[in-house]
Amino acid sequence: MDRRAPAAVVIALLLFAAAGTARAQSSDGMSTEQLCKEAQTDLPNNPDIKAFKQCAATKPISQPCCAKLTPFAKYIPCLSNQMYFNAVNNYLGGATSIDEVRKACLS
């Protein structure tokens, strides 16, 4: 399994806390703004996101934990916006950080 996909998903988790404002297009033609709004609506109560946050608190972050993020890779473009990046790190609330997830899940 490509380890980069799960790390991207972690970023998506944080997107739910902020509304989308970017206008870039994703690979499926949906604008980043639409993707980020979708994340804001769908991710806060997603059990896979909650499970990831819980398992990511155990160090080192395991591959099965990283794999929980795979379905959320499409939200990665939202992380290029500092507002979303900060929102995701805030959501992770000390359990982990985007940088830590990138190291654990993408290396």
KAWO-V511012 format. One record per residue. N is the residue number from 1. SS is DSSP state (A for helix, B for strand, O for the rest). PHI is phi in whole degrees, 0 to 359 (* if undefined). D_LAST is the distance of its C-alpha to the last C-alpha in whole Angstrom. Layout:
n-><N | N>
ss-><SS | SS>
phi-><PHI | PHI>
d_last-><D_LAST | D_LAST>
This chain:
n-><1 | 2 | 3 | 4 | 5 | 6 | 7 | 8 | 9 | 10 | 11 | 12 | 13 | 14 | 15 | 16 | 17 | 18 | 19 | 20 | 21 | 22 | 23 | 24 | 25 | 26 | 27 | 28 | 29 | 30 | 31 | 32 | 33 | 34 | 35 | 36 | 37 | 38 | 39 | 40 | 41 | 42 | 43 | 44 | 45 | 46 | 47 | 48 | 49 | 50 | 51 | 52 | 53 | 54 | 55 | 56 | 57 | 58 | 59 | 60 | 61 | 62 | 63 | 64 | 65 | 66 | 67 | 68 | 69 | 70 | 71 | 72 | 73 | 74 | 75 | 76 | 77 | 78 | 79 | 80 | 81 | 82 | 83 | 84 | 85 | 86 | 87 | 88 | 89 | 90 | 91 | 92 | 93 | 94 | 95 | 96 | 97 | 98 | 99 | 100 | 101 | 102 | 103 | 104 | 105 | 106 | 107>
ss-><O | O | A | A | A | A | A | A | A | A | A | A | A | A | A | O | O | O | O | O | O | O | O | O | B | O | O | O | O | O | B | A | A | A | A | A | A | A | A | A | A | A | O | O | O | O | A | A | A | A | A | A | A | A | A | A | O | O | O | O | O | O | A | A | A | A | A | O | O | A | A | A | A | A | A | A | A | A | A | A | O | A | A | A | A | A | A | A | A | A | A | A | O | O | O | O | O | A | A | A | A | A | A | A | A | A | O>
phi-><* | 292 | 283 | 286 | 299 | 298 | 295 | 296 | 294 | 302 | 299 | 300 | 304 | 281 | 296 | 300 | 279 | 225 | 279 | 285 | 229 | 288 | 246 | 294 | 260 | 275 | 295 | 265 | 88 | 281 | 291 | 300 | 301 | 296 | 300 | 292 | 294 | 299 | 299 | 300 | 280 | 269 | 280 | 304 | 253 | 288 | 296 | 291 | 292 | 296 | 295 | 298 | 302 | 293 | 287 | 291 | 288 | 271 | 253 | 288 | 294 | 277 | 297 | 300 | 292 | 303 | 298 | 297 | 272 | 311 | 295 | 253 | 301 | 296 | 272 | 306 | 304 | 294 | 287 | 288 | 268 | 303 | 298 | 290 | 304 | 296 | 297 | 294 | 300 | 295 | 299 | 294 | 43 | 89 | 294 | 194 | 219 | 302 | 298 | 295 | 295 | 302 | 296 | 286 | 259 | 250 | 272>
d_last-><12 | 10 | 7 | 8 | 11 | 11 | 10 | 13 | 15 | 15 | 16 | 19 | 20 | 21 | 23 | 26 | 27 | 28 | 30 | 29 | 30 | 28 | 30 | 27 | 27 | 25 | 24 | 27 | 29 | 29 | 29 | 26 | 29 | 30 | 26 | 26 | 29 | 28 | 26 | 28 | 30 | 28 | 25 | 27 | 28 | 26 | 25 | 22 | 21 | 23 | 21 | 18 | 19 | 21 | 18 | 16 | 18 | 18 | 15 | 12 | 12 | 12 | 11 | 14 | 14 | 11 | 14 | 16 | 15 | 15 | 19 | 19 | 16 | 20 | 20 | 17 | 20 | 22 | 19 | 20 | 23 | 23 | 25 | 23 | 20 | 22 | 24 | 20 | 20 | 23 | 23 | 20 | 23 | 21 | 19 | 16 | 15 | 13 | 12 | 11 | 10 | 7 | 6 | 6 | 6 | 4 | 0>
